[in-house]
Amino acid sequence: MTPTGTGTAPHSLSFDFRSVQQTDGATLWRLVKAIGTLELNSAYLYLLMAADFGETCLLALHNGRPAGLVIGYRPPREPEAAFVWQVGVLPEYRGQGLGLRMLSAWRQLPANRNARWITATVDEVNQSSRALFGALAKQLNVPLAVQPHFTPEQFPVDHPAEPLLRIGPMP
Ligand SMILES: CC(C)(COP(=O)(O)OP(=O)(O)OC[C@H]1O[C@@H](n2cnc3c(N)ncnc32)[C@H](O)[C@@H]1OP(=O)(O)O)[C@@H](O)C(=O)NCCC(=O)NCCS
């Protein structure tokens, strides 16, 4: 376990942040399910993320219970980037700055700290996620660019486009 910080939200709730351990796969899956609006992938994929990419994933805990997560990795084809695959906060903790604080803590994890870019794909209708990454770029005082990435035709099932957000370069 790598504790990465603790702090108090504007609404005075206290959260602890830590990177993900090998045994956290089921916790990630359950949390994504409880968050509700995130696409729930196979349990096996979350076990893989925890086992192989835990250093670039983050859990937020309130009173020791999971409240939010960031699942990410360093893309092998773009090693200067840290990619956010899924970010979510349980409904009861939203709108209190937790999402932004999680991304800040996630960016400062030892395995992400040297990234010059933060990338993520976000579909066009996901206003809360767009706002979250916009707020992160503003906080870091770096540009946010949007470029085409996964198109609906690339998906084997009905799925909206997932353009790539690029935040950076970090100074
Ligand atoms: C996206 C999500 C993680 C944001 O978490 P949060 O803790 O509510 O976000 P914060 O309180 O830190 O807000 C960060 C910024 O986003 C804005 N924001 C958050 N939710 C918003 C919404 N629904 N509509 C508009 N803006 C929103 C906030 O105003 C804030 O901007 P500001 O700093 O300029 O005021 C959360 O809404 C969530 O879990 N959604 C469901 C999962 C999801 O869609 N994840 C993203 C796809 S991978």
The ligand as an ORCA input file, in Angstrom:
! r2SCAN-3c Opt
* xyz 0 1
  C     -16.972     12.963    -13.260
  C     -16.927     12.816    -11.728
  C     -15.782     11.856    -11.372
  C     -16.656     14.186    -11.100
  O     -16.455     14.008     -9.716
  P     -16.807     15.151     -8.654
  O     -16.161     14.792     -7.356
  O     -18.264     15.402     -8.635
  O     -16.061     16.409     -9.338
  P     -15.548     17.718     -8.614
  O     -16.493     18.095     -7.510
  O     -14.119     17.563     -8.263
  O     -15.709     18.793     -9.775
  C     -14.628     19.091    -10.653
  C     -15.101     20.125    -11.658
  O     -16.081     19.552    -12.512
  C     -17.303     20.296    -12.429
  N     -18.423     19.342    -12.458
  C     -18.526     18.203    -11.751
  N     -19.694     17.577    -12.043
  C     -20.319     18.369    -12.972
  C     -21.549     18.265    -13.677
  N     -22.385     17.220    -13.482
  N     -21.860     19.223    -14.579
  C     -21.014     20.268    -14.774
  N     -19.833     20.419    -14.139
  C     -19.498     19.489    -13.247
  C     -17.240     21.039    -11.108
  O     -18.019     22.219    -11.117
  C     -15.758     21.327    -11.003
  O     -15.419     22.428    -11.811
  P     -14.864     23.793    -11.161
  O     -13.617     23.397    -10.388
  O     -14.583     24.652    -12.342
  O     -15.977     24.259    -10.265
  C     -18.277     12.306    -11.155
  O     -19.313     13.152    -11.595
  C     -18.604     10.889    -11.545
  O     -18.176      9.939    -10.899
  N     -19.376     10.699    -12.623
  C     -19.759      9.369    -13.070
  C     -18.609      8.634    -13.704
  C     -18.072      9.316    -14.942
  O     -18.820      9.771    -15.794
  N     -16.726      9.343    -15.062
  C     -16.023      9.952    -16.170
  C     -15.896      9.071    -17.357
  S     -14.401      8.097    -17.324
*
